[in-house]
Amino acid sequence: MKFEPKWIAWEITRRCNLKCVHCRSSSELAVEGHPDFSLDQAKAVMDDIASYASPVLVLSGGEPLLRPDVFDIASYGTQKGLRMCLATNGTLVTPETCRGIKESGIKMVSMSIDGSNAATHDNFRNQEGAFEGTMNAVRLFNEQKIPFLINSSFTMRNREEIPDIYRMVKKLGATAWYMFMIVPTGRGEEVMDELIPTEVYDEILEWHYETEKKEDELLMRPTCAPHYYRIIREKAKEAGEKVQRRNLKFSTGGSKGCLAGQLICLIDVDGEVQPCSYFPLSAGNIFKIPFKQIWEDSELFNQLRDFKSYKDNCGKCEYINVCGGCRARAWSMTGDFLAGEPFCNYVPLKMRNK
């Protein structure tokens, strides 16, 4: 497998107008010790990245719309040949925002909906009116013909609403729906007892498989759920079929599970390059080390790419190359990012009858 940076999430601010229960960076409106970098620094980072690769670059946060120069950053990235995208909670979107998105060349906007109604979503986002704000953004994007996708994060708090959210997202006109299985990092550690338990995990992924199989309009992809790629192969084998996966235009991967440090990474507001948005270990600082050097030579990224070094059930699993287990979840729950996926109940063939 060739390891090229296909998708980079870039935390351009850690400030946010919401205080969501699962936030990976524990963002809030005032964040001490993690100031925004300058526009000149942003341009230097994009110069560096564009000299090496042409990935999708997602301007994220926190809430990126809190930066007055967000569209200056996006415009410069577009000029450098990067495919620019925006990840927002939607509550700050205005007609002026839509003009900025179009003029700066942003190709796709992602937003989050974590409940099929205002009560559930606002509870998840710790802000009354958050749902209404996101629905307003949906209306504006549809009016302005700005493509958007929806992310939905799940714990046992909102697990029963998964089918209802799926149906709602279809009606809203989204390009795609990503179902996130929460990794307990940042503020997410505070809802550890709400995480989807192992016995329910595969049940949800099987629902996704059966739903996606019949879906011909909305593109779907479970995220932070790498053993889905084991499940689709098991199902295909049972049916005597070949695995068929549609390629999502703005997808981070296609037909493989954990991509942390393999095809994707995160650059945080301090310049630390991390394997993914939920994996708070640094492979190097982009303000000090060229991105190419970090991507190709960092010990952390190369360890993640060496599947033979994986341990426990993942290390012995015949699906290691297509699943890999969630490395961020292994780190957050065991302290060892090479350990077995904590929320996988599959027993590899090598471990059976022993």
TALINHU-V51222 format. One record per backbone hydrogen bond with DSSP energy under -1.0 kcal/mol. CO is the residue of the C=O (numbers start at 1). NH is the residue of the N-H. E is the energy in kcal/mol with one decimal. If there is no record, write none. Layout:
<<CO:NH:E> <CO:NH:E>>
This chain:
<<2:4:-1.0> <6:56:-2.5> <7:265:-1.3> <8:58:-2.9> <9:267:-2.7> <10:12:-1.3> <10:60:-3.3> <15:63:-3.2> <20:23:-1.2> <23:187:-2.6> <28:16:-1.2> <38:42:-2.2> <39:43:-2.5> <40:44:-2.0> <41:45:-2.1> <42:46:-2.2> <43:47:-2.4> <44:48:-2.2> <45:49:-2.6> <46:50:-2.7> <47:51:-1.3> <49:52:-1.8> <49:53:-2.8> <55:83:-1.3> <56:8:-3.1> <57:85:-2.3> <58:10:-3.0> <59:87:-2.7> <60:12:-1.9> <63:66:-2.0> <64:67:-1.9> <67:70:-1.6> <69:73:-2.2> <70:74:-2.1> <71:75:-2.4> <72:76:-2.0> <73:77:-2.2> <74:78:-2.4> <75:79:-2.2> <76:80:-1.6> <77:82:-2.5> <78:81:-1.6> <82:84:-1.0> <83:57:-2.7> <84:107:-3.3> <85:59:-2.8> <86:110:-3.0> <90:93:-1.3> <94:98:-1.9> <95:99:-1.8> <96:100:-2.2> <97:101:-2.4> <98:102:-2.2> <99:103:-2.8> <100:104:-1.9> <101:106:-1.7> <108:86:-2.2> <109:149:-2.3> <110:88:-2.5> <111:151:-3.2> <117:121:-2.1> <118:122:-2.8> <119:123:-1.5> <120:124:-2.1> <121:125:-2.2> <122:127:-1.7> <124:21:-2.5> <125:19:-1.3> <127:130:-1.7> <129:133:-2.1> <130:134:-2.2> <131:135:-2.4> <132:136:-1.8> <133:137:-1.7> <134:138:-2.3> <135:139:-2.2> <136:140:-2.4> <137:141:-2.8> <138:142:-2.3> <139:143:-2.3> <140:144:-2.4> <141:146:-2.8> <147:109:-1.6> <148:175:-3.3> <149:111:-2.2> <150:178:-2.8> <151:113:-2.4> <152:180:-3.3> <154:182:-1.1> <158:161:-1.6> <159:162:-1.6> <161:165:-3.0> <162:166:-2.3> <163:167:-2.2> <164:168:-2.2> <165:169:-2.9> <166:170:-1.8> <167:171:-1.5> <168:172:-1.5> <169:174:-1.3> <175:219:-1.4> <176:150:-2.5> <177:221:-1.8> <178:152:-2.6> <179:223:-3.0> <180:154:-1.9> <183:185:-2.0> <185:188:-2.1> <186:189:-1.5> <187:190:-1.8> <188:191:-1.4> <189:192:-1.0> <191:194:-2.2> <192:195:-1.3> <194:156:-3.3> <197:200:-1.6> <197:201:-1.8> <200:204:-2.1> <201:205:-2.1> <202:206:-2.6> <203:207:-1.8> <204:208:-2.3> <205:209:-2.3> <206:210:-2.5> <207:211:-2.4> <208:212:-3.1> <209:213:-2.0> <219:177:-2.6> <221:179:-1.3> <223:181:-2.2> <225:228:-2.0> <226:229:-2.0> <227:231:-1.9> <228:232:-2.5> <230:234:-2.4> <231:235:-2.8> <232:236:-1.8> <233:237:-2.2> <234:238:-2.3> <235:239:-1.8> <236:241:-3.2> <248:251:-2.2> <259:262:-2.5> <259:263:-2.2> <259:264:-1.7> <263:6:-2.7> <263:7:-1.6> <264:261:-1.8> <265:9:-2.4> <266:274:-3.3> <267:11:-2.8> <268:271:-2.4> <271:286:-3.1> <272:268:-2.5> <273:283:-3.3> <274:266:-2.9> <275:261:-1.6> <276:279:-1.4> <279:281:-2.2> <284:273:-2.9> <285:288:-1.9> <285:289:-2.8> <290:294:-2.0> <291:295:-3.1> <292:296:-2.4> <293:297:-2.4> <294:298:-1.5> <298:302:-2.0> <299:303:-2.0> <300:304:-1.9> <301:305:-1.2> <303:306:-1.0> <305:307:-1.1> <306:309:-2.0> <307:310:-1.4> <311:315:-1.9> <312:316:-1.1> <314:317:-1.0> <317:320:-1.3> <319:322:-1.1> <319:323:-2.1> <322:257:-1.9> <323:258:-2.4> <326:330:-2.0> <327:331:-2.1> <328:332:-2.7> <329:333:-1.9> <330:334:-1.8> <331:335:-1.6> <336:339:-1.7> <338:311:-3.1> <341:344:-1.4> <348:351:-1.6> <349:352:-1.2>>
